[in-house]
Amino acid sequence: MSQHSSPRGSPTEEQHAVQPVPLPFPLKNCSCGVFRHLAKTGGSTIQSIFKRGEQLGDFYYAAFGTWNEIRPTEFNLLMREVRADFDGFVRRHPRMLMSFHKQTAEQFAPSGVKNHLKRRDPAFRIWEDLLELRARYRSRGCGFVLATMLRRPNPGLYVSDYLFEGAPSGMPLDEWIGTDIQTAALLGWPFGWNARRNLTVEHRRQAVEMLDAFDLVGLTERFSESLLLLARAIGLPHVQYRHMNAGIMPRQKQALLESAAARRAIDGSSWFDTMVYERYAARFGRGLALVDAPFRAALRGFEARVVMRGTHRYVGGLPPLDKYMVTSNWTCPRPTGGPGRVDYGGCPEIQYGVPGGPQTLADTKTLVPCDEIECTKIAADGFACSRWELSVPEDPAEEHASFADVTVALSASPRRAAQGRVALPVRLKMCKTIFSPPDGFM
């Protein structure tokens, strides 16, 4: 991992007023947290917290791309390094975080699960590799947690999923919703995404077996408790959050939540999801009843620290300012369907074997101190390398012109270009491309 060194900038006036309060779960010398993100359960919020851990310089977050998740090819690179020299890997990356979401759903499921792909690509055995990874970490006395989150199916999960994915199609909820969508996603959609077919007896057995293997199955409805259990297990002192990707159409959502017809439709499609949720909600409750007094005190203090920043409600207080902007030296183009490409974000199967391409996990990232960046990156939590106040251009055409001009100027010389206090567009995303990747990267 490339990294510059420079002193951190001064905190903002707002942060002088409300200092971040860390949890009593300090960083560990060796730890790994793995999160399986199931749609509309709060996973985007967890991923934003993981990303912050990397931007603070405390963790290596094995993820990049639109969904902030690890890609199968990157995970294979990680496992190659782990098997070659685990102790060396831990010295290079003492604290790891990673997440898996939609792009890896089929490849995350155990090898015995029959899904719509007919067979799993033999190049990827993520689930089995994760169990091996857990054994390796724990054999060295390192912290490791394999976690996921479940949400009550009726009506919350199905309504949120419909509004996010289905409502834009114009189809009514009862015609659009799939069957047991939460469990099906965990198994890599055995009959295809959002399919309206019942899972087989074998699928149901495999889902329970899989969930039993997780160290933590949290609940969206008990989000803070789930988050702090995760933080304690791997040593995450800063997990302040606001709900990310929380949904749209609030009036329509409320109407569906109160609709008897919607509940009946969901009941007919979610019986196994409901059974699974109730099973693991009961297990979560039993576990929470056993936590010690210090954890309960930390939870009470965390939930009591609520700060409003504009229209955003932060639980746990304001998060700390980032120390680094993290860029990826390696990106995959969109799928083209051409030879040598698979549907994992369009990444060539032999990407890591190409001369000049990344050969180690560290080669995929560059950390640039926020002090060296004279622009504002609009990040999920609102605090990534903030240095300038944004101003909204009155003319949309001016916005596009200034975006292009400033991008070129900053690419050449960030500090000199910044001295002119150029009015930057609100939807600025240039900070990810200020530093050009080295030759040889795609």
Beta strands, then each sheet from edge to edge (+ up, - down):
strand 1: 2-3
strand 2: 31-36
strand 3: 60-62
strand 4: 95-100
strand 5: 143-150
strand 6: 216-219
strand 7: 306-309
strand 8: 312-315
strand 9: 324-328
strand 10: 365-369
sheet 1: 1+ 10+ 9-
sheet 2: 3+ 4+ 2+ 5+ 6+
sheet 3: 7+ 8-
end
